[in-house]
Amino acid sequence: MVLKIELFQSGAGTVMVLTGSIASPDVQHLKAHIEEAPGCSALDLREVHRVDLDAAHFLASLQERGIELRGPPPYVREWIRLETPRVVELRRGPRANAPETPHAKD
């Protein structure tokens, strides 16, 4: 099933209502829609039936940025919860968790 995106204005900003499946190819398209939407404050996920790993990472990153994820199916909510620490770690970069190397003595 294809991803359908609808925009609605609310008092708090723009709400995107998503319907269908979110797969890797949809993530870039969705990113562009979010950047173009004035003050996107929430994604309504009640009609999303399937996501893949890239979509789960992307949704977790949106949530970390403060965009509300409304009504995701339980498995999607759990997957986002499980992926959030990885997304935070990736945002910090590879050096954030690297062990310190001892300095050579002169």
N, C-alpha and C positions, 0 to 999 in steps of 0.2 A: 504494500500500500504506500502511496505517495504521502509526503508531508504537506499538510495544508496549514497556512499561516494567515491568521486574521488579526487585525489591529483594532483595538477599542480604546477610546480615551476614557479615563476615570479621573476622579478628583485628585488622586495621588500620582497620576502620570499615565503612560501608555501601558496597556495590558495586551500581551500577545497570547492569542488562543491557538494552541497547536492541536492538530488532529492527525492521527495516523501513526506512522513509525518514524523514528529519528535514527538515521544511519550515518556513517562517516561522511558520505558525500553531502548530506544535508547540513552538517555542522558549519561549513564555510558560508553556505547560503543563509543560515540562521544568524550567524555572526554579523553578516552584512545587514540583515533586517534590523537587528538590535542596534547597530551603530547608526542606522538611518532613522530609527524611531525616536521621536522627541521624548526624552525622559522615560525610557522603558523601565518600569518599576516591578513588573511581574510577568511570569509566564504561567498560563493556565494549562496544565498538563492532564486534565481529567479525561480527555479523549485520545491520549497517547497510549498506544497498545504495545509498542515494542521500542526498545532502544538498544544500541550496541555499545561496546566499550568506549569508543570515542565520544559518543553522545553522553554517556554517563559522566565521563571526565568533564566534558564541556558544561553540562548542567551543574556539576559540583563546583566548577570554577565560577559560574554565574552566581550561585548561592553564596560563595565566599565573597564575591564583590557586592553583595547586598541586594541582588535581584531575588524577589520572592518567587518560589516555585509552588504554585497552587495545585493541590489535588492530584499529585502523581500517583499512579498505581502503587500498591504496597511494595512490589518487587523493585520498582524503579526508585522509590524512596530509600529502600534498604541499600541498593547498589550505590546510589549517590552518597549515602552515609559511609559506606565502606571505602569509596574512592576519594573522599574528601581529604584524608591525610596524605594520600599520594599527590593530589593536586597541589596541596600546600607545600609539600616537599619539592615538587617540580618548580613551583614558582620561586622558591628560595634559591634554587640552583644547586648544582652538584657539590659545590664547595661548602655548603652550609652544614652538611653532615659528615664531611671528610675528617678522618682522624688527623690530629696534629702530628706533623713530622718533627722529629728532634732536630735541633739546629746543630750543625757541625761546629766542633770546637776548634779554635785557632791554635 
